Amino acid sequence: MIKLAERVSLMKPSPILMLAARAGELKAAGHDVISLSIGEPDWTPYDKIKDAAVASIREGKTKYTPAPGIPELRKAIAEQASSDLGLAFEAAQVTVSSGAKFVLFSALQTLLNPGDEVLLIAPFWASYTTMVELAGGIPKIVVCDKTSDFKLTPEMLKKAIGPRTKAILMNSPSNPTGKIYSMADLKALAEVLRAAPGVAVISDDIYNRLCFEHRLAPHLLQAAPDLRDRVICLNGASKSYAMTGWRLGWALGPKEVINAMSAYQSQSVSCPNSMAQYAAIEAIRSCDPDVARTVESLKDRAASIAREVEKIPGVIAAKPEGAFYLWIDISAYLGKSLNGKVMKTSDDLSEALLMDQMVAAVPGSEFGLDGYFRLSYALSKEKATEAAARMATFFKKLG
């Protein structure tokens, strides 16, 4: 038999994609499934984006591109970031690749040596831990529960930083909680980071334009521009512009890091999708008004599903401030039973909910904090209301 590499033992399929696939299989078998699992917009890319992609095909712009992306897109990203953050960036500080997920993977591969620690703020996106481990790093989990509004405090950060800390991975608005770090939060964290000059910051900004009270999420580089040589900003077209299947993401940061990432990408995925790059230029330059209208719809959906879910006795929803997720506390139902099976974890509750009511909700354990569900409300209000009603039926059955 062929012996697999040791790193294979570190890998597991994405639990969120697995749950979505399971829901899809049940739906294909004729079941009336409502999936609140996958973080994918239910709207399509705006017409200007589609038109730009079609035009690029008709004009023959379908060949390989430079590994870090076409110059026009890198320039557009640099200009957008310069405007957003109030700092001057140039195209040479940008690299583009096959989805923001791979861009993060690339960043970790180029930053980490074996044994380096990366601070992860729980609850965190489910793929962070595995990607750190595949880069030879060690995830160091900092648990941020409801007592800190699911956000990292300066005291927690100071305590977590150690001699092996190489980077901290931050995400605002947060997947899974929808929470946003305020400017005051970021200034306080920056004070701690200034005292730890060897620590890099990877800022996952993929939801930064989907904010309910701000045009953009406040950013560490606005709070502490002096840290710019240590901050790598990650973003992409999937969420704000609903281009999930187009697989286009980018990073912006210090040139030496960006150059290393581009080299890594050139030897792995070669270059980004050419048509998606031309479409993304149009998205960046002309779709902010469309995004603003989408945000108003998301804000309405968030309030609606939170209102319905909180009608369930014992369930508490954390008020989302952005993205399209609702983080709900279902710990009151841990230890209860259904058909003789004790619900010991949020995984048990998620599995039972899917099979009993055909509702798919991601268990909090996948985000580093058990006793919670993450619900995606990137679906119609009618479907979300029906899902909440089914959840109420399910929890009422538990004894």
C-alpha positions as CSV (number, residue, x, y, z in Angstrom):
1,M,0.0,0.0,0.0
2,I,1.1,3.6,-0.6
3,K,2.0,5.3,2.6
4,L,0.4,8.8,2.9
5,A,2.2,11.8,4.1
6,E,2.0,12.6,7.8
7,R,0.3,15.9,7.1
8,V,-2.7,14.0,5.8
9,S,-3.5,13.1,9.4
10,L,-4.0,16.9,10.1
11,M,-6.6,17.3,7.4
12,K,-10.3,16.9,7.6
13,P,-13.0,17.9,5.1
14,S,-14.6,21.3,5.8
15,P,-17.4,20.5,8.3
16,I,-19.5,23.3,6.9
17,L,-19.3,22.0,3.4
18,M,-19.9,18.5,4.6
19,L,-23.1,19.6,6.4
20,A,-24.2,21.6,3.3
21,A,-23.6,18.5,1.2
22,R,-25.6,16.3,3.6
23,A,-28.5,18.8,3.5
24,G,-28.2,18.7,-0.3
25,E,-28.4,14.9,-0.4
26,L,-31.5,14.9,1.8
27,K,-33.1,17.5,-0.4
28,A,-32.2,15.5,-3.5
29,A,-33.9,12.5,-1.9
30,G,-37.2,14.5,-1.7
31,H,-37.0,16.0,1.8
32,D,-38.0,19.6,2.4
33,V,-34.6,20.8,3.8
34,I,-33.9,24.3,4.9
35,S,-30.1,24.9,5.1
36,L,-28.8,27.6,7.4
37,S,-25.3,26.2,7.0
38,I,-23.1,27.5,4.2
39,G,-21.9,31.1,4.1
40,E,-23.0,31.8,0.6
41,P,-25.1,34.8,-0.6
42,D,-28.5,33.8,-2.1
43,W,-28.3,36.7,-4.5
44,T,-26.3,36.6,-7.7
45,P,-23.5,39.0,-8.7
46,Y,-24.7,42.4,-9.8
47,D,-25.3,42.8,-13.6
48,K,-22.3,45.0,-14.1
49,I,-20.1,42.2,-12.8
50,K,-21.7,39.6,-15.1
51,D,-21.5,42.0,-18.1
52,A,-17.8,42.6,-17.5
53,A,-17.1,38.9,-17.3
54,V,-18.9,38.2,-20.6
55,A,-17.1,41.1,-22.3
56,S,-13.7,39.7,-21.2
57,I,-14.6,36.3,-22.8
58,R,-15.8,37.9,-26.0
59,E,-12.6,40.0,-26.2
60,G,-10.5,36.9,-25.8
61,K,-9.1,37.8,-22.3
62,T,-9.1,34.1,-21.3
63,K,-5.4,33.2,-21.2
64,Y,-3.1,32.7,-18.3
65,T,-2.4,35.9,-16.4
66,P,0.5,36.9,-14.1
67,A,0.7,34.8,-11.0
68,P,-0.2,37.7,-8.7
69,G,-3.0,38.9,-11.0
70,I,-3.5,41.4,-13.8
71,P,-2.0,44.8,-13.2
72,E,-5.3,46.6,-13.7
73,L,-7.0,44.6,-10.9
74,R,-4.0,44.9,-8.5
75,K,-4.2,48.7,-9.1
76,A,-7.9,48.8,-8.4
77,I,-7.5,46.8,-5.2
78,A,-4.7,49.1,-4.0
79,E,-6.8,52.2,-4.8
80,Q,-9.8,50.8,-3.0
81,A,-7.7,50.0,0.1
82,S,-6.0,53.4,0.0
83,S,-9.4,55.0,0.1
84,D,-10.8,52.7,2.7
85,L,-7.9,52.9,5.1
86,G,-6.5,56.4,4.6
87,L,-3.1,55.0,3.7
88,A,-1.3,54.9,0.4
89,F,-0.9,51.5,-1.2
90,E,0.5,50.5,-4.6
91,A,-0.2,47.6,-6.9
92,A,3.1,46.0,-6.0
93,Q,1.7,45.4,-2.5
94,V,-1.2,43.3,-3.8
95,T,-1.4,39.7,-4.8
96,V,-4.5,38.0,-6.2
97,S,-5.2,34.3,-6.3
98,S,-7.9,31.5,-6.4
99,G,-10.2,32.6,-3.6
100,A,-9.7,34.3,-0.3
101,K,-9.4,30.9,1.4
102,F,-6.4,30.0,-0.7
103,V,-4.9,33.5,-0.2
104,L,-5.0,32.8,3.6
105,F,-3.5,29.4,3.1
106,S,-0.7,31.0,1.0
107,A,-0.1,33.6,3.7
108,L,0.3,31.0,6.4
109,Q,2.6,28.8,4.2
110,T,4.9,31.8,3.6
111,L,4.9,33.1,7.2
112,L,5.1,30.1,9.4
113,N,8.0,27.8,10.4
114,P,7.4,24.5,12.2
115,G,6.4,25.2,15.8
116,D,5.3,28.9,15.3
117,E,2.1,29.7,17.1
118,V,-0.8,31.5,15.6
119,L,-3.4,33.1,18.0
120,L,-6.9,32.2,17.0
121,I,-9.9,34.0,18.5
122,A,-12.6,31.5,19.4
123,P,-15.2,31.5,18.0
124,F,-13.4,31.5,14.7
125,W,-14.0,30.3,11.1
126,A,-13.8,26.5,11.1
127,S,-10.9,26.2,8.6
128,Y,-8.4,28.4,10.5
129,T,-7.0,25.6,12.7
130,T,-6.4,23.1,9.9
131,M,-4.7,25.7,7.7
132,V,-2.4,26.7,10.5
133,E,-1.5,23.1,11.2
134,L,-0.8,22.3,7.5
135,A,1.7,25.2,7.4
136,G,3.5,23.6,10.4
137,G,2.1,26.0,12.9
138,I,0.4,25.5,16.2
139,P,-3.0,27.0,16.7
140,K,-3.2,28.7,20.1
141,I,-6.9,29.2,20.9
142,V,-8.0,32.3,22.9
143,V,-11.6,31.6,24.0
144,C,-13.8,34.8,23.9
145,D,-17.2,34.0,25.2
146,K,-20.3,36.1,25.8
147,T,-18.6,37.8,28.8
148,S,-16.4,39.7,26.3
149,D,-19.1,39.9,23.6
150,F,-17.2,37.2,21.7
151,K,-14.3,39.6,21.0
152,L,-10.6,39.6,22.1
153,T,-9.7,42.0,24.9
154,P,-6.2,43.6,25.4
155,E,-5.8,41.6,28.6
156,M,-6.5,38.4,26.8
157,L,-4.1,39.3,24.0
158,K,-1.3,40.2,26.4
159,K,-1.7,37.0,28.2
160,A,-1.8,34.9,25.1
161,I,1.3,36.3,23.4
162,G,4.3,34.1,24.1
163,P,7.9,33.6,22.8
164,R,6.6,31.4,20.0
165,T,3.8,33.6,18.8
166,K,4.3,34.5,15.1
167,A,0.9,35.9,14.2
168,I,-2.6,36.6,15.3
169,L,-5.5,36.0,12.9
170,M,-8.4,38.5,13.3
171,N,-11.7,38.6,11.5
172,S,-14.2,41.6,11.7
173,P,-17.1,41.4,11.0
174,S,-16.8,37.9,12.5
175,N,-17.7,34.6,11.0
176,P,-19.5,33.1,13.0
177,T,-20.8,35.9,15.3
178,G,-21.3,38.9,13.1
179,K,-19.5,41.0,15.7
180,I,-17.4,44.0,14.8
181,Y,-14.3,45.5,16.6
182,S,-14.9,49.1,17.2
183,M,-12.1,51.7,16.7
184,A,-11.7,51.9,20.5
185,D,-11.3,48.1,20.6
186,L,-8.7,48.2,17.9
187,K,-6.7,51.0,19.5
188,A,-6.6,49.1,22.8
189,L,-5.3,45.9,21.0
190,A,-2.8,48.0,19.1
191,E,-1.2,49.1,22.3
192,V,-0.5,45.4,23.2
193,L,0.8,44.6,19.7
194,R,3.3,47.5,19.8
195,A,4.9,45.8,22.8
196,A,5.2,42.6,20.8
197,P,7.1,43.7,17.6
198,G,7.7,40.1,16.3
199,V,4.0,39.4,16.0
200,A,2.3,39.7,12.6
201,V,-1.4,40.4,12.1
202,I,-3.4,38.6,9.5
203,S,-6.6,40.6,9.1
204,D,-9.4,38.6,7.5
205,D,-11.5,41.4,6.0
206,I,-13.8,39.3,3.7
207,Y,-17.0,40.8,5.2
208,N,-15.7,44.3,5.8
209,R,-18.3,45.9,3.4
210,L,-21.2,44.0,4.9
211,C,-21.7,46.2,8.0
212,F,-25.0,47.4,9.5
213,E,-23.9,50.6,11.2
214,H,-20.9,51.6,9.2
215,R,-20.0,51.8,5.5
216,L,-17.0,49.7,6.3
217,A,-15.8,47.8,9.4
218,P,-13.3,49.8,11.4
219,H,-9.8,48.5,10.7
220,L,-6.6,48.0,12.7
221,L,-4.6,50.1,10.2
222,Q,-7.0,53.0,10.8
223,A,-6.5,52.7,14.5
224,A,-2.7,52.1,14.3
225,P,-1.2,53.0,10.9
226,D,2.3,52.6,12.4
227,L,1.7,48.8,12.4
228,R,1.3,48.7,8.6
229,D,4.6,46.8,8.1
230,R,3.2,43.9,10.2
231,V,-0.3,43.7,8.9
232,I,-1.5,41.5,6.0
233,C,-5.0,42.3,4.8
234,L,-7.1,39.5,3.2
235,N,-10.2,40.1,1.1
236,G,-12.0,38.8,-1.9
237,A,-15.0,38.9,-4.2
238,S,-17.1,36.1,-2.7
239,K,-19.1,37.8,0.0
240,S,-19.6,41.5,-0.8
241,Y,-20.0,40.9,-4.5
242,A,-21.6,37.4,-4.3
243,M,-18.9,35.9,-6.5
244,T,-18.5,32.7,-4.5
245,G,-18.0,30.3,-7.4
246,W,-15.7,32.6,-9.3
247,R,-12.9,31.9,-6.7
248,L,-11.1,35.2,-6.5
249,G,-9.3,36.6,-3.4
250,W,-6.5,38.9,-2.6
251,A,-4.0,40.1,0.0
252,L,-2.4,43.4,0.6
253,G,0.6,44.1,2.8
254,P,4.4,44.4,3.1
255,K,6.0,43.8,-0.3
256,E,8.3,41.0,1.0
257,V,5.3,39.1,2.2
258,I,3.3,39.8,-0.9
259,N,6.2,38.7,-3.2
260,A,6.6,35.5,-1.2
261,M,2.9,34.7,-1.5
262,S,3.0,35.4,-5.2
263,A,5.9,33.0,-5.7
264,Y,4.1,30.3,-3.7
265,Q,0.9,30.8,-5.7
266,S,2.9,30.6,-9.0
267,Q,4.1,27.1,-8.0
268,S,0.7,25.9,-6.8
269,V,-2.4,27.3,-8.6
270,S,-0.3,29.3,-11.2
271,C,-2.7,32.3,-11.6
272,P,-6.2,33.4,-10.8
273,N,-9.2,33.0,-13.0
274,S,-8.8,35.5,-15.8
275,M,-12.5,36.3,-16.5
276,A,-13.2,36.7,-12.8
277,Q,-10.4,39.3,-12.5
278,Y,-11.9,41.5,-15.1
279,A,-15.3,41.2,-13.5
280,A,-13.8,42.1,-10.1
281,I,-12.4,45.3,-11.5
282,E,-15.9,46.4,-12.3
283,A,-17.2,45.2,-8.9
284,I,-14.6,47.2,-7.0
285,R,-15.0,50.4,-9.1
286,S,-18.7,50.6,-9.5
287,C,-20.7,48.3,-7.2
288,D,-20.6,50.1,-3.8
289,P,-24.1,51.4,-4.3
290,D,-25.4,47.9,-5.0
291,V,-23.6,46.5,-1.9
292,A,-25.2,49.3,0.2
293,R,-28.6,48.1,-0.9
294,T,-27.7,44.5,-0.1
295,V,-26.6,45.5,3.4
296,E,-30.0,47.1,4.1
297,S,-31.7,43.8,3.1
298,L,-29.3,41.8,5.3
299,K,-29.9,44.1,8.2
300,D,-33.7,43.5,7.9
301,R,-33.1,39.8,7.6
302,A,-30.9,39.7,10.7
303,A,-33.5,41.5,12.8
304,S,-36.2,39.1,11.5
305,I,-34.5,35.8,12.2
306,A,-33.2,37.0,15.6
307,R,-36.7,38.0,16.6
308,E,-38.1,34.5,15.5
309,V,-35.3,32.5,17.1
310,E,-35.5,34.3,20.4
311,K,-39.1,33.2,20.8
312,I,-37.7,29.7,21.6
313,P,-37.4,29.3,25.4
314,G,-33.8,29.3,26.5
315,V,-32.2,30.4,23.2
316,I,-30.2,33.6,23.2
317,A,-29.1,35.4,20.0
318,A,-25.9,37.5,19.9
319,K,-26.9,40.7,18.0
320,P,-25.1,40.7,14.7
321,E,-23.4,43.9,13.5
322,G,-22.4,42.6,10.0
323,A,-21.8,39.6,7.7
324,F,-24.8,37.3,7.4
325,Y,-24.7,35.0,10.4
326,L,-26.6,34.7,13.6
327,W,-24.8,33.1,16.6
328,I,-27.2,31.6,19.0
329,D,-26.7,30.1,22.5
330,I,-28.4,26.7,22.7
331,S,-26.5,25.5,25.8
332,A,-29.8,25.3,27.8
333,Y,-30.6,22.2,25.8
334,L,-27.3,20.4,26.3
335,G,-27.9,17.3,28.4
336,K,-31.5,16.9,27.3
337,S,-32.7,13.8,25.3
338,L,-34.5,13.0,22.1
339,N,-35.7,9.4,21.5
340,G,-33.5,8.1,24.2
341,K,-30.3,9.9,23.0
342,V,-28.7,12.4,25.2
343,M,-27.6,15.7,23.5
344,K,-24.2,16.0,25.0
345,T,-22.8,18.5,22.5
346,S,-23.9,21.0,19.9
347,D,-22.8,18.4,17.3
348,D,-25.5,16.1,18.7
349,L,-28.1,18.8,18.6
350,S,-27.2,19.8,15.0
351,E,-27.4,16.2,13.8
352,A,-30.7,15.6,15.6
353,L,-32.2,18.9,14.3
354,L,-31.3,17.9,10.7
355,M,-32.8,14.5,10.9
356,D,-35.9,15.5,12.9
357,Q,-36.8,18.8,11.3
358,M,-34.7,18.9,8.1
359,V,-33.0,22.1,9.2
360,A,-29.2,22.3,8.8
361,A,-27.4,24.5,11.4
362,V,-23.6,24.4,12.0
363,P,-22.6,23.4,15.6
364,G,-20.5,25.8,17.6
365,S,-17.9,23.2,18.3
366,E,-16.7,23.7,14.7
367,F,-15.9,27.3,15.6
368,G,-14.1,26.5,18.8
369,L,-17.0,27.1,21.2
370,D,-19.5,24.4,22.0
371,G,-23.1,25.1,23.1
372,Y,-23.9,27.4,20.1
373,F,-25.3,27.2,16.5
374,R,-24.3,29.4,13.6
375,L,-27.2,30.2,11.4
376,S,-26.7,31.8,8.0
377,Y,-29.5,34.1,7.1
378,A,-28.4,34.5,3.5
379,L,-31.8,33.2,2.4
380,S,-35.4,34.6,2.2
381,K,-37.1,35.8,5.3
382,E,-39.9,33.3,4.7
383,K,-37.5,30.4,4.7
384,A,-35.7,31.7,7.8
385,T,-39.0,32.1,9.6
386,E,-40.0,28.6,8.7
387,A,-36.6,27.3,9.9
388,A,-37.1,29.1,13.2
389,A,-40.5,27.5,13.6
390,R,-39.1,24.0,13.0
391,M,-36.3,24.7,15.5
392,A,-38.9,25.6,18.1
393,T,-40.7,22.3,17.4
394,F,-37.5,20.4,17.8
395,F,-36.3,22.0,21.0
396,K,-39.8,21.5,22.5
397,K,-39.4,17.8,21.9
398,L,-36.3,17.6,24.0
399,G,-36.7,16.4,27.6
